[in-house]
Amino acid sequence: MIPNLRDLVSMPRTLDQQVSSLVDAPGWRDAQLFGDRPGAARRAIADHNRFADYVRVDDDFRIVFVNGRFGIRADRISGEGWLKFHIRCEGAGAFLFGERRQVDIASFHCSFRYQPIGLEEAHWYGDSADSRWLTIYTKPEYLAHGLGIDPAILPRELRPIAEGQSRDPVLGIRPTAPEAVRMLADLAVSGTPGTLRHLELEARAFDLLVLLLRMPTTTQTKLSAKDRSRIHEARQILDASLSYTPLIPDLARQVGVNRTKLRAGFKEMFGQTIVEYCQDRRLNTAWHRLLDRDGTISEIAYQLGYESGANFSTAFRRRFGVSPSQLRRSS
């Protein structure tokens, strides 16, 4: 359940204080530096499935990537003039600027928001074992001066900010594109050595920024609150049936929405088609089970609905770049 952020009682924190808190989150036990720029890149670790990376590319451009359940779900943030691009694959969220109306968003959405200097922000992220998100922090002027981005190509909400004509708060919401889901998954399972990890994060962050800036201003499907609730119910049914994918007509009938709206609404809300979503869930589950040595490779393939170990291995290698047996040997 999404809380009322006006009831949040905590001291506002700066970005540097948020980063420092990574190592203090419940269950997170370690922190280390990586890369060749001391203090500019660090990692907080809970276990092989849960970690957080931070890279300071520049004083005015920073990246935070979190994979797995993170201890801090709600926070108050000091206004430091950051423009934030947030890409999330799992979990709902909510934002509140000052005394404005709270904005609740569904999972598999991304957002860009500008928080002016001196204006507090409260935010909340639904936390789950499969949480995975990346946030880019930049100062508005850095888009043009540091990255060479023409303000004219930015989403219309951001143009006055980038051109220095406005310092009002901005919040824009978009569905997370399937390409973004795949990029975040790649970052989560990458075996890139620590000395190169900061370069990988920078490259993926720029790719994700391009995707976000190219997204259309509005979505095509008009969904009521009841429609969104029913599509969330459909996703819960899919999550509970990893070994098979229900037929779309049956799924639509079960949740009480027509199949056309279910297909289009699912893609809008979660950034993937139903088939893509089920495939990703199965393979991500397989990844964790292989690392946890929860059964043989054949048993895992069968439990997740693959008709043969060969089909499973092919899909797994195509998704992660390694075979199930290679992953298990490396764990």
Secondary structure, 3 states (H helix, E strand, C coil): CCCCHHHCCCCCECHHHHHHHHHHCCCCCEEEECCCCCCCEEEEEEECCEEEEEEEEECCEEEEEEECCCCCCEEEECCCCCEEEEEECCCCEEEEECCCCCEEECCCEEEEEECCCCCCEEEEECCCCCCEEEEEEECHHHHHHCCCCCHHHCCCCCHHHHCCCCCCCEEEEEECCHHHHHHHHHHHHCCCCHHHHHHHHHHHHHHHHHHHHHCCCCCCCCCCHHHHHHHHHHHHHHHCCCCCCCCHHHHHHHHCCCHHHHHHHHHHHHCCCHHHHHHHHHHHHHHHHHHCCCCCHHHHHHHCCCCCHHHHHHHHHHHHCCCHHHHHHHC
